[in-house]
Amino acid sequence: MTGRPADPVQLWLVTDRQPGAPASPALLGVLDAEERLRADGYRSADDRRRFVLAHGATRLIVARYLGAPAAALRWDHGPHGKPELTGRWTGAQVNLSHSDEVSMVALTASRRIGVDVQRIVPRLDAAAMAHRYFPPDEARFVRAAADPERRAERFARLWARKEALVKAHGGRLTQGLRIPVHGPENSPVRTPAHGSDHPDDAWSHDYRIADVPAPPGYRAAVALSGRAGYRLAWRRWSTDRGD
């Protein structure tokens, strides 16, 4: 008798390679009215282009997965802003994260999913930030790093895990900051989040978290509901190929 096969999870890396260029008309054309309005709200051309790239790529990735027209996809938003597919084209759980020129899209069939990518900021006072936001053990882990750059890397890695967890659940970031997510150095965490004594944190025990590959200068993580295993397929999205 064999066990249940691991659920497939698609993880797409989307990078901005055109600093100073205008937003792509093709990608802008697949966005809905609300997304175009949000894009128009950016004063910086780079920020506008990156928004259009991230959201346009998400639509094309999901459309290909569902066999749907990209412009026909519709999203509903939960009480804390988590988007969910609605209307005619559903059948996938999707999450998007972007930081500067890097975006990531996570996609799976039915399990709630969250992804987060964080740029490492070497000049950040990571020890002070960890002391303010993280549980004591994690704050000590960040503070114990040998130099500011290493402290910033540890902080970004833990923050990405916490954001991915909260985004999968659809809650507030403050819920996730107090939940311990630290695991072995340089290895993925694939066990349920645990360790918080707060009575409102029991939900976190039903999620798995893993570090995922990210470009130099970034850290990223993905979280998935349920205790069953999952299999990550990491891919790079190209504007030339559209997939």
N, C-alpha and C positions, 0 to 999 in steps of 0.2 A: 504493500500500500504506500503510495507516495503522498507527500504533503502538497498543500496548495501552492501553485507556482507564484512566484513573486509578482506583484502588480507592476506593470511597466509605467514609468514616469518619464516624460520628455522634459528635458531642460535645455533651453535655447539661450545662447549668448548672442546679444545684439550690440554691436559697437559702432559708435559714431566716428567715421573716418573722413569727414568733410568739414573741418572747422571753417567757419566763415561763410559757408554755403547757405542758400535759402532752403526752406523745408521742401521736401519732395512733393511735387503736385500729385504724383500717382498715389503716394501714401496718404496725402491729405484728402484725396478723393474717396478713400474708403472709410474715413471717420464719419461719425454721426454729428448732428448739429451741436450737441453739447460738447463733444470733444474738440470740434473746430473752434467753438467759442473759448474753451480753455486754452487752446493753442494761441489764439489771438491775444489772450491776456498777458502773454510773456513779452516783456520789453526787449529782452536779449534775443537776437536772431539765433544764437547757438542754443539757448534754452528752448526756443520755439521748435527748432529743427529736431532736437533730441526728444521732445515730447511727441512730435508727429512720428518720428522714427520708431519710438518704443510702442506707441499705441497702434500705429499702422502695422508694424511687424506682428504684434499680438493678434490682430484681427486676421492677418493672412495665415499665420500659424494655425489658429483655431479653425479657420474656414477650411483649410486643407484637411485637417483632422476630421471635421464633421461632414465634409463634402458640401459646404454651404458657400454662398456668395459672401465675401468679406464685409461688404457694406450692409448686408442684411442682418448681421448679428446685433442683438440688443442686450443691454446689461441692466440689471436692477442692482440697487445698492442697499446693503444691510444697515442696521442702526449706527454702525461705526465705520461705514464707508466701504466695506468689502463688496466688490462686484461679483455678481452671479449672472450667468447666462439666463435669459428669459425669452419668452415668445416662441416662435416656430423652431428655432435652432438651439437646442440644448444637448445634453449628453456628454458634457465635459466639465471638469473643474479646472479653473485657470487662475493663475496669479502672476502679477507683473511687479518688478522692482527696477528702479533705475537710480544711478548715482553718477553724476557728471556724464562722461561719455559712454558709460557702460550700463546696459540693461540686461535683465534676465527674465525669461518667460518660463513658467512651470506649468505643465499640463498633464492631467491624468483623467481616467474615465469617470470615477465616481467618488474617490476619497478626497476629503477636504485638504487643500494644499496651500502652502505659503512659501514664498521665496523672498530672500532679501540679499542685496549686495551693498557693501559698505566700502567706501574709499578710506584707506588708511591715512590718517592725518598726523604726520610725525611731530608737528608742533603742538598738538593737543596735550593738555595736562591730563593724560589718561588716568593716572592714579587718582586724581581728585574727582574726575567724572565717575570712575568706578566706585569710589567711596560713596558718592552721592546716590548712585542709581542701583548698584548691584548688591547682592547678599554679601556678608562679610568674607566668606571663603573666596568668592570670586574677586572681590576687591583686593584681597591679599595676593591672589594669583597675579593680577595685573601689576600690582605694586612691586612684586618680587622680581620682575624682569630686569635684566641687567642695564638697559639703556632706554631713553625715551622712545626710540623707534620701535623697539621690541614691546614696550608697554602699549604703544599705540596699536600695534598689530594684534596683541591679545585682546585689547578693548574692542577693536573692530570685529574680531572673530566672534566674541561673545555677544556683542550687540546684534550682529547679523543673525545668530541663532535665535535670540529672543524675539526679534522682529518677525522672522519666518514663522515662529510658533504662534505668535499673536495673529499674524495675517491669515494663517491657516484656520484658526479658530473664529476669526471675525470679531475679536474683542478690542479693548483699548490697550495701548502700549504699556500703560502703567500696570496692567495685569501681568504682563510678561517680564518686566524688568526685575521683579523680585523672585522669579522662579529660577532656581539653579539649573544651568545648562552646560556647565563646564565638564568636559570629559578628558580622556587621555590626550596629551600633547601630540599634535600632528596626525591624529587618527579620527575617522568619522565617529560621531556619536549616533548609535542606532538603537538606543534603549529609551523607554519612555522618560520624559522629564519627571523628576521627582525631587523630594527634599524640602519643599516649602511647607511650613507649618500653618500657613494662612488657610482658614477654612474655605475660602472662595477659590482655591487653586486646584481642586481635585480634577477639574477638566483637563489639566495639562498632562495627567498620567496616561491619557489615551492617545498621545501623539509621539511620533518618532522624529528625530532631528538628525541631519547629517551635514557636515561640511561638504561643499562642492567646489570644483575647480573654478578659479576666477583669474582674470588677467593680473599681471604684476601690479602691486600697489592697491589691491582690493582683496576683500574676503567676502565669502558668500556662503549661504546655508539654505537648505530646504527642509520643510516640516510637512508631515503627512499624518492624517488622522488614522487611528487604528494601530494595533500592535503587530499586525502581520508585516512581513518583510516587503520590500519593494526594490525594483531594479531601475537604476537611473541610466537613461540614454542621453549623454551630453552632446549637444550639437551646436554648430556655429551658423547663425542666420546670415544670409547674404542678400543685399538689395539687388544684386545682379540676377540671382536665381529666384528671388521672391519666396524662398522657403527656408 
